[in-house]
Structure formats: structure tokens, C-alpha cells
Amino acid sequence: MKEKRLAKELFDKRAEGYAKGCFASEEHVEAMLLAAEPEATQLALDVACGHGFLTEALATRTKLAAGIDLASEMLPKQGKACYLVGDAEYLPFREESLDLIVCRFSFHHFPSPEHALAEIHRVLKQGGTLVLADGISSELEEKSHYLNQVEKLRDPSHVKLYKKSELLRMLVEGGFVIAKVFHWELHQELEDWLSRAAGDESLKARLREIMRRELEENRTGLIFWEDGGKTYFAYQTVIITATKQFLK
Ligand SMILES: C[S@@+](CC[C@H](N)C(=O)[O-])C[C@H]1O[C@@H](n2cnc3c(N)ncnc32)[C@H](O)[C@@H]1O
């Protein structure tokens, strides 16, 4: 699939840019742990784990933690957890073999999110926990669509930042019961965001122009502000804790 090939290529190339900011934030890792409530007897998996910031935190709190990611350059070269290169939509684990699965800031890259959820559901034990964290787009279709167009321009491996209602529906239709939803506002500085764009200076200039116009137009639904000569904006994100339903 085009998006997967691009995701692998782009994340391999820009791995360094994802080793800081919200990805490395201890505060966000703590919020994920609060949502996941890992236990020392559990087997845990971090789907599309990137540099493994969360995977490593899970490894110290569970019996065994593994991380899987499409891009080998994103994976840590060493750590307490086990790491493997692979696709979120084809998890190399047995049915009902894992207690806890997390997936952070990656779901918007999966070309078939229902397929990824079906795989997560397959490998989770009954009653097992999934913690899914990602950005969300506006519930207004026009704003949701526009934000996703801008995101795709910046990163062609971007598939979709879903509305919160869409994420919750996908989870319920995928056989999960929603236990908790936590909201997290993620602040980004425009130039830092642009530094991870998959393109040359002319693409960055075009995106800069689009985003600066947002201060007045607000077509993306993101909240923009300026401070000390820099432009900032905030993504709305969610941390959803869901459990795999027990089959009767
Ligand atoms: C924005 S990074 C987030 C990384 C990590 N979860 C974190 O929170 O730091 C997105 C990651 O998703 C991975 N990815 C994208 N599509 C994937 C897929 N189909 N299967 C596995 N990993 C994928 C990318 O390689 C990248 O490492």
C-alpha cells in the first residue's frame, strides 16, 4: 500500500525528528501509564512504537514488553523491551496472547485502521486492555477534511486524524468496550512542526503560509496563537482506554 511504503521511507529518513517533543515527553508517557495501569504479570505490546519511549516505560512495569514498528530506523538499538520490525495490520502474535496493547500517535498512519484494530483484538486476551492515543480532528466535517488535507500535504504517509466520534465508533464496532477517555491538548511550534515535513523548502514555505493564514481563518479547527515572534497551535488529542469484551 502506498501510505505504508511512504511511512516506512519517511520515518526511516526523519527518525531523529521524532526523538523529542511530545514523543519524548515524560508527562505524556505518565498519562499513558495512568490510562494503561500496567501490572508486573502482564505481557504488553506497543504498536507502531517508534523510538520506544512508552515501550521502555512499560518494560519496567510489566513481565515483558515488546514494540513493533514499520521503520527500523525508528526502533531503539538497545533497551529493556524487545523490538521488531513489522506492520500494525499484521501482528506476529498468537490469538489471545497479550494482556495490554498501547498505540500512541500512530493510528492516523494506518491505511486500514479497522484491520489494525481487528489484529489488536485478535492478539489481546479476553478482558485485555487497549490504550489508543492520537490526535483528533473537528467534529465539523469541513474542518476535519481541511485539516487532513493540510496534514497530507506535510506528510504523504498521513491517512486521517479521525473525529473523536469516529474513533469511539471504530473501537465499539471492533469489539471493545470504552472504559475511559482522557483529553490532552498538544502544543506545537510551527517551525518545529515544519521541520518534520516530508518535502523541500518550497513545500515548507507553502505550509507556513497556510498555517499563518489560520490565525485569521481557522479552517483546520486547530487553535493558533503567537508568542515571542513564534507561531504556536494546539492539537486536540485523546487517550482512550478500552477493553476487549469477554465472549460469553
Ligand atoms: C509519529 S510516530 C509515533 C511513534 C511512537 N508511537 C511514539 O509515541 O513515540 C508514528 C510511528 O508509526 C509507525 N508506523 C506507521 N505506520 C505503521 C504501520 N502500518 N505499522 C507499524 N508502524 C507504523 C512509523 O514508522 C512511526 O514510527
The ligand as an SDF file (V2000), in Angstrom:
LIG
                    3D

 27 29  0  0  0  0  0  0  0  0999 V2000
    4.5770    9.7450   14.9840 C   0  0  0  0  0  0  0  0  0  0  0  0
    5.4280    8.2490   15.2300 S   0  0  0  0  0  0  0  0  0  0  0  0
    4.9170    7.7810   16.8710 C   0  0  0  0  0  0  0  0  0  0  0  0
    5.8690    6.7880   17.4960 C   0  0  0  0  0  0  0  0  0  0  0  0
    5.5580    6.3160   18.9200 C   0  0  0  0  0  0  0  0  0  0  0  0
    4.3090    5.5930   18.9980 N   0  0  0  0  0  0  0  0  0  0  0  0
    5.5980    7.4230   19.9300 C   0  0  0  0  0  0  0  0  0  0  0  0
    4.5500    7.7550   20.5020 O   0  0  0  0  0  0  0  0  0  0  0  0
    6.7020    7.9760   20.1380 O   0  0  0  0  0  0  0  0  0  0  0  0
    4.4910    7.1390   14.2110 C   0  0  0  0  0  0  0  0  0  0  0  0
    5.1190    5.7630   14.0540 C   0  0  0  0  0  0  0  0  0  0  0  0
    4.1950    4.8930   13.3990 O   0  0  0  0  0  0  0  0  0  0  0  0
    4.9500    3.9930   12.5910 C   0  0  0  0  0  0  0  0  0  0  0  0
    4.0450    3.3560   11.6310 N   0  0  0  0  0  0  0  0  0  0  0  0
    3.3130    3.9700   10.6720 C   0  0  0  0  0  0  0  0  0  0  0  0
    2.5590    3.0640   10.0330 N   0  0  0  0  0  0  0  0  0  0  0  0
    2.8090    1.8410   10.6020 C   0  0  0  0  0  0  0  0  0  0  0  0
    2.3260    0.5180   10.3850 C   0  0  0  0  0  0  0  0  0  0  0  0
    1.4290    0.2560    9.4340 N   0  0  0  0  0  0  0  0  0  0  0  0
    2.8010   -0.4610   11.1650 N   0  0  0  0  0  0  0  0  0  0  0  0
    3.7240   -0.2190   12.1350 C   0  0  0  0  0  0  0  0  0  0  0  0
    4.2260    1.0260   12.3690 N   0  0  0  0  0  0  0  0  0  0  0  0
    3.7650    2.0400   11.6120 C   0  0  0  0  0  0  0  0  0  0  0  0
    6.0310    4.8800   11.9990 C   0  0  0  0  0  0  0  0  0  0  0  0
    7.1170    4.1550   11.4790 O   0  0  0  0  0  0  0  0  0  0  0  0
    6.3920    5.7420   13.2140 C   0  0  0  0  0  0  0  0  0  0  0  0
    7.4440    5.1680   13.9570 O   0  0  0  0  0  0  0  0  0  0  0  0
  1  2  1  0
  2  3  1  0
  2 10  1  0
  3  4  1  0
  4  5  1  0
  5  6  1  0
  5  7  1  0
  7  8  2  0
  7  9  1  0
 10 11  1  0
 11 12  1  0
 11 26  1  0
 12 13  1  0
 13 14  1  0
 13 24  1  0
 14 15  1  0
 14 23  1  0
 15 16  2  0
 16 17  1  0
 17 18  1  0
 17 23  2  0
 18 19  1  0
 18 20  2  0
 20 21  1  0
 21 22  2  0
 22 23  1  0
 24 25  1  0
 24 26  1  0
 26 27  1  0
M  CHG  2   2   1   9  -1
M  END
$$$$
